[in-house]
Amino acid sequence: MMNNKIELYKTDAKLRVYRMKLRRTSNNYLRGILCCVLLLQAYMLNAQMLTEVVHVKNGIVKSFYLQEGNTYRHIGRTISLNGKTYPFYVNLEDNASIRKFINPKDTMGYKQFYNEDFALDAQKGIYKYDLGLSPFEYTYDYIVSSSGCWYYPKRNRKQIIACYYFSGYVILYHVDIKKKDIDSHYWINKMLEQKTFMILKEAEALDYIPLKVTSSMGLRNTPVYSIFRYLEE
């Protein structure tokens, strides 16, 4: 009788050990599945957006305005460096906009690009995080002003271009996503269409381009100081 009880205790103990091992194995299996899901989500996000911080020395910025009646419509900017030209966005917070659109849950990823001192920067004319505050192309008004940086293409008098040197840090983006931004502003969809573009991270200096350089680019300097802009952005 005693032997039977001992055998039963042994069998029960073995069953308990087996159940514990089975539970541990199941938990590890579930953790493995969860890790795979998270890794897959991270991989999909990285596949949608690749970024690289680039330091620029004397990159050439061109900002294009097309005449429509008595006003001009802004049609975009580019930056040229190392023989390549990219669409260029000149507000630090554009980084937050595109990152928030692609991954709204990654608050740490996009909140770092908000400029909390914008009002103070605007008062003092500091363009470190927004080139629209610079005297080279001031854009916060119906009137866009530029101090000596307006040019006409030699063969197109209906277009006017603000052109200047940029030095500082930018972020190069490669975005591959098919959805469109229905609720946000116009530039998000432009970025999605362009797929590869640059956004300002931090400006160090802007400078004038010598006339012989702009002339070789097919640009003719004009004494115009300001233009009326058609607001759509």
Sequence and secondary structure as in RCSB ss.txt:
>XXXX:A:sequence
MMNNKIELYKTDAKLRVYRMKLRRTSNNYLRGILCCVLLLQAYMLNAQMLTEVVHVKNGIVKSFYLQEGNTYRHI
GRTISLNGKTYPFYVNLEDNASIRKFINPKDTMGYKQFYNEDFALDAQKGIYKYDLGLSPFEYTYDYIVSSSGCW
YYPKRNRKQIIACYYFSGYVILYHVDIKKKDIDSHYWINKMLEQKTFMILKEAEALDYIPLKVTSSMGLRNTPVY
SIFRYLEE
>XXXX:A:secstr
 HHHHHHHHHHHHHHHHHHHHHHHHHHHHHHHHHHHHHHHHHHHHHHHEEEEEEEEEEEEEEEEEEEETTEEEEE
EEEEEETTEEEEEE BTHHHHHHHHHH TT HHHHHTT  TTHHHHHHHT  TTBGGGSTTSB SSSEEE SS E
EEETT TTEEEEEEEEEEEEEEEEE      SSS HHHHHHHHH EEEEEEEEEEEE   HHHHHHTTEEE    
EEEEE   
